[in-house]
């Protein structure tokens, strides 16, 4: 599986451009106003980091958000809410501890330091991705093409400058994947396990990648089974530990409740909104209120509200197969090709005006009062074109793998992308595509390999 590294001017200039874009955005944007790098989820991570610093407690003082407050009221009504600790904090089982631990450094010093570290992680990710793909495909052209796309993609550059998990998650997982292309010594396997475990602590979706470990090491199982088992053990150990912590704090046997949480308040809610042809943003609070009223009489004393919400979610979804299908198509379109120009412009403090390119130009159905903005349309249109090219290239790469019977890589990429799409569900957003991008670029790289596949 190993091959030499890409060296010389080709990789040097790739890294220079990647560094220039990320550090340039950092210096011209959030370095001046850290608020530009904050998003709604950022404040929740920062609150956890603050409480870890001051109280050594992974918890929050109050429920936040429409759905968070609804769950809190339901738990209070049936007496299932875990008690506050001595610092007046409820235990949090939504987030995993990785990113709040990183943000402790920002709370103790300055969050700009965390952003600077993220830009370094982004630069390292470009190198790791390029070398990982080269060692798998043995194609200089394919690996460099993938590296350049990752280096210049505006969503990835933006993510490296936003206080969210995507940047460090990709860096940690690419570090682990790169190790698997090297001879599997005990030291290499330990480093791979640490990379994968770190990614899983940053985002629970990291568990989706466990099949990648097994598939990428398939040919070495007979002689290296103990070392590969070490990698899996290192990944699962913190997962088991954090699951035990959540159980002991009264949150049930969950590594994270975010999946069940989202199933009702996003997946089912999107389906209901689609069936009623409601605007999601305007009617989301009303749908949450409806779900809360449906759940309340069902709950038994001390019953787990999260488990009950999961059952209600499946009921709501199963009753609306057509609406689910329509919402799924729209969500997959947003996940796979939509842009996030607003995130980039926000980092510069520039207000984003919806371009209208999708609703007005593509769908011919502009929203009431929506105007067409030429500058934003050019930015959004170019961005959409880039994403569509990546999607087409991914499909072409998978077809080529299938035609040449490269079953292992075909199965690997399909499992990862399929698992991510299933995990995202109806919450389509470019942010959630960023962890998928290395695998899409891996598929694209096969298109550039010579015919001796």
C-alpha positions as CSV (number, residue, x, y, z in Angstrom):
1,X,0.0,0.0,0.0
2,X,2.9,2.3,0.5
3,X,4.5,4.5,-2.1
4,X,7.0,7.4,-2.0
5,X,5.8,10.9,-1.0
6,X,5.1,13.7,-3.5
7,X,8.0,16.0,-3.1
8,X,9.5,19.1,-4.6
9,X,8.0,22.2,-6.1
10,X,4.6,20.6,-6.8
11,X,3.8,20.0,-3.2
12,X,5.7,23.1,-2.0
13,X,3.5,25.5,-4.0
14,X,0.4,23.6,-3.1
15,X,1.2,24.2,0.6
16,X,2.1,27.8,0.0
17,X,-1.2,28.6,-1.6
18,X,-3.1,26.7,1.1
19,X,-1.3,28.6,3.8
20,X,-1.8,32.0,2.0
21,X,-5.5,31.5,1.6
22,X,-6.1,30.4,5.2
23,X,-3.8,32.8,6.9
24,X,-4.9,35.6,4.6
25,X,-8.6,35.1,5.6
26,X,-7.6,34.9,9.2
27,X,-5.6,38.1,9.1
28,X,-8.3,40.0,7.2
29,X,-11.2,38.6,9.0
30,X,-11.6,37.1,12.5
31,X,-8.2,38.4,13.7
32,X,-9.9,41.8,14.0
33,X,-13.3,40.7,15.3
34,X,-13.5,37.2,16.8
35,X,-17.3,37.5,16.6
36,X,-17.0,37.0,12.9
37,X,-15.8,33.4,13.5
38,X,-18.7,32.5,15.8
39,X,-21.8,30.7,14.7
40,X,-24.9,29.6,16.8
41,X,-23.2,26.2,17.8
42,X,-20.0,28.0,18.7
43,X,-21.6,29.6,21.7
44,X,-22.6,26.2,23.1
45,X,-19.1,24.8,22.7
46,X,-17.7,28.0,24.3
47,X,-20.1,27.7,27.3
48,X,-19.0,24.1,27.9
49,X,-15.3,25.2,27.7
50,X,-15.9,28.0,30.1
51,X,-17.6,25.7,32.6
52,X,-14.8,23.2,32.2
53,X,-12.2,25.9,33.1
54,X,-14.1,27.4,36.0
55,X,-16.0,24.4,37.5
56,X,-14.3,21.3,36.0
57,X,-17.8,20.4,34.9
58,X,-19.0,19.5,31.4
59,X,-22.4,21.1,31.7
60,X,-24.6,24.1,30.9
61,X,-26.6,26.4,33.2
62,X,-29.8,26.6,31.2
63,X,-31.6,25.0,28.2
64,X,-31.1,26.8,24.9
65,X,-32.9,26.8,21.6
66,X,-36.6,26.0,20.9
67,X,-35.9,22.2,21.0
68,X,-33.6,22.3,24.0
69,X,-36.2,24.2,26.0
70,X,-38.9,21.8,24.9
71,X,-36.9,18.7,26.0
72,X,-36.2,20.5,29.3
73,X,-39.9,21.1,30.0
74,X,-40.7,17.5,29.1
75,X,-38.1,16.2,31.5
76,X,-39.3,18.5,34.2
77,X,-42.8,17.3,33.7
78,X,-42.1,13.6,34.2
79,X,-39.2,14.0,36.6
80,X,-36.5,12.5,34.3
81,X,-34.2,15.5,34.2
82,X,-30.8,14.8,35.7
83,X,-30.1,17.1,38.7
84,X,-27.8,20.1,38.5
85,X,-24.4,19.6,40.1
86,X,-23.0,21.7,42.9
87,X,-22.2,24.5,40.4
88,X,-25.7,24.7,39.2
89,X,-25.0,23.0,35.8
90,X,-27.0,20.4,34.0
91,X,-24.9,17.6,32.5
92,X,-24.5,17.9,28.7
93,X,-24.8,14.7,26.6
94,X,-25.3,16.4,23.2
95,X,-21.7,17.4,22.6
96,X,-18.7,15.2,22.9
97,X,-15.7,16.6,24.9
98,X,-13.1,17.0,22.2
99,X,-13.8,20.5,20.9
100,X,-14.8,22.1,24.2
101,X,-11.4,20.8,25.5
102,X,-9.6,22.6,22.7
103,X,-11.6,25.8,23.4
104,X,-10.5,25.8,27.0
105,X,-7.2,27.2,25.5
106,X,-9.2,30.0,23.9
107,X,-11.0,30.8,27.1
108,X,-7.8,30.9,29.1
109,X,-6.0,33.1,26.5
110,X,-7.8,34.2,23.3
111,X,-10.0,32.4,20.9
112,X,-7.9,33.8,18.0
113,X,-5.2,31.3,19.1
114,X,-7.6,28.5,18.5
115,X,-8.4,29.9,15.1
116,X,-4.7,30.1,14.3
117,X,-4.2,26.5,15.3
118,X,-7.2,25.6,13.1
119,X,-5.5,27.3,10.1
120,X,-2.4,25.2,10.8
121,X,-4.6,22.1,10.9
122,X,-6.1,23.1,7.6
123,X,-2.7,23.5,6.0
124,X,-1.6,20.2,7.4
125,X,-4.8,18.6,6.1
126,X,-3.9,19.6,2.5
127,X,-0.5,17.8,2.8
128,X,-2.0,14.8,4.5
129,X,-4.8,14.5,2.0
130,X,-2.5,14.7,-1.0
131,X,0.0,12.2,0.3
132,X,-2.8,9.8,1.5
133,X,-4.4,9.8,-1.9
134,X,-1.1,9.4,-3.7
135,X,-0.2,6.4,-1.6
136,X,-3.6,4.8,-2.3
137,X,-3.8,5.5,-6.0
138,X,-0.1,5.9,-7.0
139,X,-1.2,8.8,-9.2
140,X,0.7,12.1,-9.0
141,X,-1.9,13.9,-11.1
142,X,-4.9,12.5,-9.2
143,X,-3.4,13.3,-5.8
144,X,-2.3,16.8,-6.7
145,X,-5.7,17.5,-8.3
146,X,-7.4,16.4,-5.1
147,X,-4.9,18.5,-3.0
148,X,-5.5,21.6,-5.0
149,X,-9.3,21.3,-4.8
150,X,-9.1,20.8,-1.1
151,X,-6.6,23.7,-0.7
152,X,-8.7,26.3,-2.6
153,X,-12.2,25.2,-1.9
154,X,-13.8,28.3,-0.2
155,X,-16.0,26.2,2.1
156,X,-12.9,24.4,3.5
157,X,-10.9,27.7,3.8
158,X,-13.8,29.2,5.6
159,X,-14.3,26.3,8.0
160,X,-10.6,26.6,9.0
161,X,-11.5,30.1,10.3
162,X,-14.8,29.3,12.1
163,X,-15.1,28.2,15.7
164,X,-16.6,24.8,14.8
165,X,-15.3,21.2,14.7
166,X,-14.9,20.6,11.0
167,X,-11.3,21.8,10.6
168,X,-9.8,19.8,13.4
169,X,-12.0,16.8,12.7
170,X,-10.7,16.5,9.2
171,X,-7.1,17.1,10.3
172,X,-7.3,14.4,13.0
173,X,-8.9,11.8,10.7
174,X,-6.6,12.5,7.8
175,X,-3.7,12.0,10.1
176,X,-5.0,8.6,11.1
177,X,-5.7,7.7,7.4
178,X,-2.2,8.7,6.4
179,X,-0.7,6.4,9.0
180,X,-2.6,3.5,7.5
181,X,-0.7,3.9,4.3
182,X,2.6,3.3,6.1
183,X,4.1,-0.1,7.3
184,X,1.9,-1.1,10.2
185,X,4.3,-1.1,13.1
186,X,3.0,-0.8,16.7
187,X,4.0,2.9,16.8
188,X,2.2,3.6,13.5
189,X,-0.9,1.8,14.7
190,X,-0.8,3.7,18.0
191,X,-0.6,7.1,16.1
192,X,-3.4,6.0,13.7
193,X,-5.6,5.1,16.7
194,X,-4.9,8.4,18.4
195,X,-5.9,10.3,15.2
196,X,-9.1,8.4,14.8
197,X,-10.0,8.6,18.5
198,X,-9.3,12.4,18.5
199,X,-11.6,12.8,15.5
200,X,-14.4,10.8,17.2
201,X,-14.0,12.9,20.4
202,X,-14.4,16.0,18.3
203,X,-17.5,14.8,16.5
204,X,-19.5,11.6,17.3
205,X,-19.9,11.1,13.5
206,X,-16.3,9.9,13.6
207,X,-17.7,6.4,14.4
208,X,-19.0,6.3,10.8
209,X,-15.4,6.0,9.7
210,X,-14.7,2.8,11.6
211,X,-15.4,0.7,8.5
212,X,-12.7,2.6,6.7
213,X,-10.1,1.3,9.2
214,X,-11.1,-2.3,8.6
215,X,-11.4,-2.0,4.8
216,X,-8.1,-0.1,4.4
217,X,-6.3,-2.7,6.5
218,X,-8.1,-5.7,5.0
219,X,-5.1,-7.2,3.2
220,X,-3.0,-7.0,6.4
221,X,-5.4,-8.7,8.8
222,X,-3.8,-12.1,8.9
223,X,-0.3,-10.9,9.9
224,X,-1.3,-7.7,11.7
225,X,-4.6,-8.5,13.4
226,X,-3.3,-7.6,16.9
227,X,-2.1,-4.2,15.7
228,X,-5.3,-3.4,13.9
229,X,-7.2,-4.5,17.0
230,X,-5.1,-2.0,18.9
231,X,-6.3,0.8,16.6
232,X,-10.0,-0.1,17.1
233,X,-9.4,-0.4,20.9
234,X,-7.9,3.1,21.0
235,X,-10.9,4.5,19.1
236,X,-13.5,2.7,21.2
237,X,-12.0,3.2,24.7
238,X,-12.8,7.0,25.0
239,X,-16.2,6.3,23.4
240,X,-17.0,3.7,26.1
241,X,-15.6,6.0,28.8
242,X,-17.8,9.0,27.7
243,X,-20.8,6.7,27.3
244,X,-20.3,5.5,30.9
245,X,-20.0,9.1,32.0
246,X,-23.3,10.1,30.4
247,X,-25.0,7.0,31.9
248,X,-23.8,7.9,35.4
249,X,-25.0,11.5,35.0
250,X,-28.5,10.3,34.2
251,X,-28.4,10.8,30.4
252,X,-28.8,7.1,29.5
253,X,-26.4,4.8,27.6
254,X,-25.5,7.2,24.9
255,X,-22.2,8.5,23.5
256,X,-24.1,11.5,22.3
257,X,-27.8,12.1,22.1
258,X,-27.5,14.4,19.1
259,X,-28.7,11.8,16.6
260,X,-31.9,11.0,18.5
261,X,-32.3,14.8,19.3
262,X,-32.1,15.7,15.6
263,X,-34.3,12.8,14.5
264,X,-37.5,14.4,15.9
265,X,-36.7,18.1,16.0
266,X,-35.1,18.2,12.5
267,X,-35.7,15.1,10.5
268,X,-39.4,14.6,11.5
269,X,-40.0,18.4,11.6
270,X,-38.6,18.9,8.1
271,X,-40.9,16.1,6.9
272,X,-44.0,17.7,8.5
273,X,-43.1,21.1,7.1
274,X,-42.7,19.6,3.6
275,X,-46.0,17.8,3.8
276,X,-47.8,21.0,4.8
277,X,-45.8,23.1,2.4
278,X,-44.7,25.4,5.2
279,X,-41.7,27.6,5.2
280,X,-39.2,25.8,7.5
281,X,-37.8,28.9,9.2
282,X,-41.2,30.5,9.9
283,X,-42.9,27.4,11.3
284,X,-40.2,25.4,13.0
285,X,-41.1,26.7,16.5
286,X,-44.8,25.8,15.9
287,X,-43.8,22.2,14.8
288,X,-41.6,21.8,17.9
289,X,-44.6,23.0,20.1
290,X,-46.8,20.4,18.4
291,X,-44.3,17.6,19.0
292,X,-43.9,18.7,22.7
293,X,-47.7,18.5,23.2
294,X,-47.8,15.0,21.5
295,X,-45.0,13.7,23.7
296,X,-46.2,15.0,27.0
297,X,-49.2,12.6,27.6
298,X,-47.2,9.7,26.4
299,X,-44.4,10.0,28.9
300,X,-44.4,7.8,31.9
301,X,-42.8,9.0,35.2
302,X,-39.0,9.0,34.9
303,X,-39.1,7.7,31.3
304,X,-36.2,8.8,29.1
305,X,-37.5,11.7,27.0
306,X,-34.8,11.2,24.3
307,X,-35.9,7.5,23.7
308,X,-39.6,8.6,23.6
309,X,-38.8,11.4,21.1
310,X,-37.0,8.8,18.9
311,X,-40.2,6.6,18.8
312,X,-42.4,9.6,18.0
313,X,-40.0,10.7,15.3
314,X,-40.2,7.4,13.5
315,X,-44.0,7.5,13.8
316,X,-44.1,10.9,12.2
317,X,-41.7,10.1,9.5
318,X,-43.3,6.7,8.6
319,X,-46.7,8.3,8.2
320,X,-45.4,10.7,5.5
321,X,-43.3,8.7,3.0
322,X,-43.9,11.1,0.0
323,X,-43.1,14.2,2.0
324,X,-40.0,12.4,3.4
325,X,-38.9,11.6,-0.2
326,X,-39.4,15.2,-1.4
327,X,-37.6,16.6,1.7
328,X,-34.8,14.0,1.2
329,X,-34.2,15.0,-2.4
330,X,-34.0,18.7,-1.5
331,X,-31.7,18.0,1.5
332,X,-29.3,15.8,-0.6
333,X,-29.2,18.6,-3.2
334,X,-28.2,21.1,-0.5
335,X,-25.8,18.7,1.1
336,X,-24.0,17.8,-2.2
337,X,-24.0,21.1,-4.2
338,X,-25.2,24.0,-2.1
339,X,-22.8,26.8,-1.3
340,X,-22.0,28.6,2.0
341,X,-21.0,32.0,0.7
342,X,-22.6,33.7,3.7
343,X,-20.1,32.0,6.0
344,X,-17.2,33.4,4.0
345,X,-18.6,36.9,3.7
346,X,-19.4,36.9,7.5
347,X,-15.7,36.3,8.2
348,X,-15.0,39.6,6.5
349,X,-17.9,41.3,8.2
350,X,-19.8,41.7,4.9
351,X,-23.6,41.2,5.1
352,X,-24.7,38.5,2.7
353,X,-27.8,39.1,0.6
354,X,-29.4,36.0,-0.8
355,X,-28.5,35.9,-4.4
356,X,-31.8,34.4,-5.6
357,X,-29.8,32.3,-8.1
358,X,-31.5,29.1,-6.9
359,X,-35.0,30.3,-6.3
360,X,-35.2,32.8,-9.1
361,X,-32.9,31.5,-11.8
362,X,-33.0,27.7,-11.4
363,X,-36.4,27.1,-9.8
364,X,-38.2,30.1,-11.3
365,X,-39.9,30.5,-8.0
366,X,-38.6,33.5,-6.2
367,X,-39.6,34.0,-2.5
368,X,-42.0,36.9,-1.8
369,X,-40.0,40.2,-1.8
370,X,-36.8,38.5,-2.9
371,X,-34.5,40.5,-5.1
372,X,-31.8,39.4,-7.5
373,X,-28.3,40.6,-6.5
374,X,-25.8,40.3,-9.3
375,X,-22.6,40.3,-7.2
376,X,-23.9,37.6,-4.8
377,X,-25.2,35.7,-7.8
378,X,-21.8,35.5,-9.4
379,X,-20.2,34.3,-6.2
380,X,-22.9,31.8,-5.5
381,X,-23.1,30.6,-9.1
382,X,-19.3,30.0,-9.3
383,X,-19.4,28.2,-6.0
384,X,-22.3,26.0,-7.1
385,X,-20.5,25.2,-10.3
386,X,-17.4,24.1,-8.4
387,X,-19.5,21.8,-6.2
388,X,-21.4,20.3,-9.1
389,X,-18.1,19.6,-10.8
390,X,-16.9,17.8,-7.7
391,X,-20.1,15.8,-7.5
392,X,-19.9,14.8,-11.1
393,X,-16.2,13.8,-10.7
394,X,-17.1,11.7,-7.7
395,X,-19.7,9.8,-9.6
396,X,-17.3,9.3,-12.5
397,X,-14.6,8.1,-10.2
398,X,-17.0,5.5,-8.6
399,X,-18.0,4.3,-12.0
400,X,-14.4,3.9,-13.0
401,X,-13.7,1.9,-9.9
402,X,-16.7,-0.3,-10.6
403,X,-15.7,-0.9,-14.2
404,X,-12.2,-1.9,-13.2
405,X,-13.5,-4.1,-10.3
406,X,-11.7,-2.1,-7.6
407,X,-14.3,-3.5,-5.2
408,X,-12.4,-2.5,-2.0
409,X,-12.1,1.2,-2.8
410,X,-15.6,1.3,-4.3
411,X,-17.1,-0.2,-1.2
412,X,-15.0,2.0,1.0
413,X,-16.1,5.3,-0.6
414,X,-19.7,4.2,-0.9
415,X,-20.0,3.2,2.7
416,X,-18.4,6.4,4.0
417,X,-20.5,8.7,1.8
418,X,-23.6,6.7,2.3
419,X,-23.1,6.7,6.1
420,X,-22.6,10.4,6.1
421,X,-25.7,11.1,4.0
422,X,-27.8,8.9,6.2
423,X,-26.4,10.6,9.3
424,X,-27.1,14.1,8.0
425,X,-30.6,13.1,6.9
426,X,-32.6,16.1,6.1
427,X,-30.3,18.7,7.5
428,X,-28.6,19.4,4.2
429,X,-25.8,22.0,4.5
430,X,-22.3,22.5,3.0
431,X,-20.9,22.4,6.5
432,X,-21.8,18.8,6.8
433,X,-20.2,18.0,3.4
434,X,-16.7,19.0,4.5
435,X,-15.9,15.7,6.3
436,X,-17.2,13.9,3.2
437,X,-14.9,15.9,0.8
438,X,-11.7,13.9,1.3
439,X,-13.6,10.8,0.2
440,X,-15.2,12.5,-2.8
441,X,-11.7,13.7,-3.8
442,X,-10.4,10.2,-3.4
443,X,-13.0,9.0,-5.9
444,X,-12.1,11.9,-8.3
445,X,-8.4,11.0,-8.2
446,X,-9.1,7.6,-9.8
447,X,-10.3,9.5,-12.9
448,X,-6.8,10.9,-13.3
449,X,-5.0,7.6,-12.9
450,X,-3.6,5.9,-16.1
451,X,-5.5,3.0,-17.6
452,X,-3.4,0.4,-15.7
453,X,-5.9,0.7,-12.8
